[in-house]
Amino acid sequence: MGLAAFLPLTWGMRLARNATPTSNIGHAGGLLLGVLGSFAILAVALVICLVAFRDMTLPFAIAMAAGLVVAAVVFGVTKQLR
């Protein structure tokens, strides 16, 4: 799930890269939309886990956050190596 939550961040980075100086969204706006989308996916998944499997909520939340961080690090490293 953490990897799925990374997809809005890549969309936000693409949106920020394509932003022109006169566009309404701007560079930071695209990135903030990506972060907001990622947190929304994580929050929905966490609420579903809380309702369905209350005893597994903390490990699930830690795994989601770790998956998001790992995906971001791998993406950043691969972008730097290209």
C-alpha positions, 0 to 999 in steps of 0.5 A: 500500500505504501507503494501505491501511495507513492503514485500521486507523488510521481504525478505531482512531480510530473505536474510540477515539472510541466508547470510554466511560470504563468500557470495556476498550479505552480511548482509547489502546488503540483508537489503539494497535490501529490503529497495530499493524494498520498496521505489520502490513500494512506489514511483511507487504507489505515481506516479500513485496517482499523475497522477490519483488523484492529489488532494489526493497525500499528504494524500496518501503519508502520509498513505503509510508511516504510513502503512509502519511504522506500519507494521515495528513496529508490525513486530519488536514487534512480533519478540521480543515477540517470 
